[in-house]
Amino acid sequence: MKAGMSAAKAKKRAREATRGVIDSIKWLDEMDTVLVVLDATQDPYSQVNITIIGNLAARKIPVLIVANKTDLRKASMKKIQAAFPQYDVIGISAKYGKNINEFYNALFKLTGR
């Protein structure tokens, strides 16, 4: 295996992740606003991201996409924005506190506060 994980362990982790996504989707009916925090160095087109964000869109729940790790050279805000053009995307660096004020402003604007 690529990550040094046995096939059985990889299947177990995949089942656990699927359960986590299903549990998350069940909770969406109780949400007023959702922050989706993505790693800006990773491909945003994962099945989990598409599934959760698709469910948010179907429920018309306000969403703010937060692209973290913008301090890294591999980060790509353009990929995140292209993946989810229907939502505002705020780039931050949680490690260095970069754009945190902009994040709060976007969150308050989205929630009407």
Secondary structure, DSSP 8 states (H G I E B T S, - for coil): -TTS--HHHHHHHHHHHHHHHHHHHHHGGG-S-EEEEEETTS-S--HHHHHHHHHHHHHT--EEEEEE-TTSTT--HHHHHHH-TTSEEEE-BTTTTBTHHHHHHHHHHHHT-
